[in-house]
């Protein structure tokens, strides 16, 4: 009987440690990008700038490099867990996945611009086209304030819910 009290009812599973090669690979790519970004930024460009958001000039040749660098920072801070994604209770105004129909209003850009931003975000993370990306990833990589975007997405959802209930 005493043995039952000593063992937890639901033992916590510890994920196996991440392979050090994972971090070494990310560090090597980050070092290479850190050397290339200033060189590319100094080169003149005749590309059309199709969007300026924060410190990013979409359309300039240095932007994909900066996005990839930020994606590597994200991947280093949030390594993949063999146990899968964490599940936790979140505060009410919280959206997990970035949806293309909601983001234009939240970000203040056109649908086409948001589509291009999402495509570049997926590409920089190494995801396949049309893969789901989280709002947290989208905001981190594109240097957008996540709390403001989450609040705007919650307002959009509330508006949509109220409109649906009034019909």
Number of C-alpha atoms within 10 A of each C-alpha: 5 6 7 8 8 8 9 9 8 6 7 7 7 7 10 9 8 12 8 8 9 13 16 12 11 17 15 11 14 19 11 12 15 14 10 14 17 11 10 15 14 9 9 9 13 8 10 10 13 11 17 11 13 10 10 17 16 20 16 19 18 20 19 19 19 19 22 22 23 21 25 22 16 16 16 15 10 9 11 12 12 10 10 8 8 6 6 6 5 9 7 8 14 14 18 13 13 19 17 13 11 16 22 16 16 17 18 11 16 12 16 11 15 21 18 14 18 23 18 22 24 23 17 19 20 12 14 10 11 10 10 14 18 13 21 19 21 20 19 18 24 21 15 17 13 15 13 13 20 21 16 18 23 18 14 16 15 13 12 11 11 11 10 9 8 6 5
